[in-house]
């Protein structure tokens, strides 16, 4: 996480585990953890390879204040050797544009990453979770990359009476769009609650 050219998470929390996954940014913009609104949003940026409730982590509270986006830093672990940076302030229009640019950049994607992104988009368009009353897990849209290479697959988790999932194996033998379309047609035609 770079602010003004400095990797602030590495500086504050060296050798930590990033808590932000690209799959958290594949849903609609209002679900993106780094999206700034008038209502403050607390976001975990890194942890100690453990639950933050146990071992702590680095958090930022993001809030839109007029023409600015303000990040307020917080470190909840016991290591206070490195002081927290002061609040970070960004021009709101430039912040939104940079976030949009980041989310729109698909050059790095492998087919399985593209499948996750396309599946999330289709689920939103179908209003699948609400229509079937199967809520996504609270931490994301429930779509995640579960493997790469020959084991490449995308997992779609949802909550009925407990956590359930569907899995889409992704191959390099045909266009990803076709694989996702068939998968969506299959899950859309059957009741996941049964």
GINOR-V486475 format. One record per run of one state. SS is the DSSP state (@ for helix, = for strand, . for the rest). FROM is the first residue (numbers start at 1). LEN is the number of residues. If there is no record, write none. Layout:
ss=SS from=FROM len=LEN
ss=SS from=FROM len=LEN
This chain:
ss=. from=1 len=1
ss== from=2 len=2
ss=. from=4 len=2
ss== from=6 len=2
ss=@ from=8 len=5
ss=. from=13 len=4
ss== from=17 len=2
ss=. from=19 len=3
ss=@ from=22 len=4
ss=. from=26 len=3
ss=@ from=29 len=3
ss=. from=32 len=9
ss== from=41 len=7
ss=. from=48 len=4
ss=@ from=52 len=4
ss=. from=56 len=1
ss== from=57 len=9
ss=. from=66 len=2
ss== from=68 len=8
ss=. from=76 len=12
ss== from=88 len=4
ss=@ from=92 len=13
ss=. from=105 len=6
ss=@ from=111 len=16
ss=. from=127 len=1
ss=@ from=128 len=4
ss=. from=132 len=3
ss== from=135 len=1
ss=. from=136 len=7
ss== from=143 len=5
ss=. from=148 len=1
ss=@ from=149 len=3
ss=. from=152 len=1
ss== from=153 len=7
ss=. from=160 len=3
ss== from=163 len=7
ss=. from=170 len=6
ss=@ from=176 len=14
ss=. from=190 len=5
